[in-house]
Amino acid sequence: MSVTTTTHLNFRGQARAALGFYQSVFGGRSVAVTYKDAGAVQNENEADWVMWGEVAGDNGFHVMAYDVPSQLPWNQGQNPFFVSVRGTDAEEIGALWDKLTPGSTVVRALEAAPWAPLYGMLTDRFGVTWVLDVTAPYNG
């Protein structure tokens, strides 16, 4: 069992450009899954926005990013990033979730999602937003 933490950057329509820029700086591979790719389009103007993306390099660099859809609040100065905690073991992720939850505001309950066996989001008592999930292979 192992868990990793990754900075998860939040944009509004700029995630693809940001991922391309970070890849040009740090190298590595880039992946971008759009809302259309995931079958999760809520606004046709945002169908090609990034629902989940990352740049990961052999040098250890890793950053994730997405475009916050217009129906959700977003303020670049208030919530420019999340801390993503990813693991392969549902029990381990669930135990970490249980420890983070007291005093937190649950944004999305830890449960199965179309893109992950488990996925949840909360803002802890210190104002840090955490995304916890169990990894699943991307078959896009």
Secondary structure, 3 states (H helix, E strand, C coil): CCEEEEEEEEECCCHHHHHHHHHHHHCCEEEEEECCCCCCCCCHHHCCCEEEEEEECCCCCEEEEEECCCCCCCCCCCCCEEEEEEECCHHHHHHHHHHHCCCCEEEEEEEEECCEEEEEEEECCCCCEEEEEECCCCCC
